[in-house]
Amino acid sequence: MPLPPGASIDQVHVLHRHGSRYPTTGAGAQKFGTALASQIEAGTAGNFTGALSFLNSWSYKLGAEILVPVGRQELFDSGVLHYYDYGHLYNTSTKIIARTTTQDRMLKSAEYFMAGFFGLEWTNNATLELIIEEEGFNNSLAGYFRCNNSNLAVSEGGTNASQVWENIYLQNATKRLQALSPEFKLNVSGVYNMQTLCPYETVAFGYSAFCDLFTYEEWEGFEYSIDLSFAGNNYFQSPTGRAVGIGYVQEILARLQHHVLTTTGTQANLTLDNNTRTFPLNQTLYFDFSHDTNIAAILTAFGLVQFAPVLPSSGPPPPSRQLVVSHLQPFAARVDIEVISTPHPISADRTPSSTTIYSDGPSTTYIHFITNQRTLPLGASIPACGNRTDGWCELQTFLQAQNNSLAEAQYDYSCNGYVLQT
């Protein structure tokens, strides 16, 4: 929805996921792929027929962890897009601080984005602040490293739910593919890893023969398996979801209220966030780079309960569900948080048939969440924001709604206490 006449975007906070990458080391697709390739090379996998005949000469060629070429392009293109949207906010006499982590794909994603936004001489315009992404270091862009319970079985409810669903929607596919590989034992887990190899090979090589092995309905089932995983591991069904994301929420609220952090009680890095040289308060552009699970936890910590409804592990996928990870946290996903000023309050009804844009009253500041170029309506989660057609919320109303976000996260208990596993 376009800005009304007289309104202006005064500030934007961009929270960006890294671009497309190779599988993480030890992930199911990587372990399955290397094991399968080894058996094929050794001649112990037998003969594959029909749609699986490509496996007779297949080998595992994926790397690990780092960006694939299209992942670099995704971030560069996003930088260009964000320049078109927000380049006017940059004060050419300043050099901004942007933040990422020390992980290779995180650093490279930030660099390619900056090159897209500012050009190849971006180091004249921005300084990248690298926050250590390892165990024992406070980092709001990778909040799970300072949330012990998030790395334990108590926070794997989503993984468990996904496995239940995999055993339902992949029954037919497992029987179908097993018939084409009489000497190589396939189970549901292996077939699921075959599905997972499809997107990884596609972003790495441009094509994957694994993709054609599955029906449209089975791909819908795959999408839902990811939704279940995130819902239970990172969103509202996770006992640590809010806690993992709360440090970043603290930082956003501090920026919006123009103060550094003097205490956190979370994974926010107080050494950096207590100093305006490393945690500036006067920028109109903020760029932060993070991970998919961390962004999910941040949306949870903001209390965006439109993503809270429980998803049934036995299916079928609720067609009207809001939590669809392929829409929310795909490779190169971003959440743009705009701060908008208007000369008067904006009418809540901004449909084409509406005849009134402004109502009587003083100048007003709003906040607007955009996820991958689509408005995330704040009123759907925060009733005080109202049922606005533009999805905005008055800034002060939003800040008041966040007053209890730290208490609701129960950071110390969620991350370090005993949480009953159900």
Salt bridges, closest charged atoms under 4 A:
GLU65 OE1 - ARG105 NH1 2.98
ASP104 OD1 - LYS108 NZ 2.83
GLU133 OE2 - HIS291 NE2 2.82
GLU218 OE1 - ARG176 NH2 2.88
GLU223 OE1 - ARG321 NH2 3.65
ASP227 OD2 - ARG321 NH2 2.83
GLU251 OE1 - ARG99 NH2 2.80
ASP273 OD1 - ARG99 NH1 3.86
ASP288 OD1 - ARG99 NE 2.82
ASP288 OD2 - ARG255 NH2 3.11
ASP292 OD2 - ARG17 NH2 3.14
ASP336 OD1 - HIS82 NE2 2.97
GLU338 OE1 - HIS368 ND1 2.91
ASP390 OD2 - ARG350 NE 3.16
ASP390 OD1 - ARG388 NE 2.89
GLU408 OE1 - ARG242 NH1 3.20
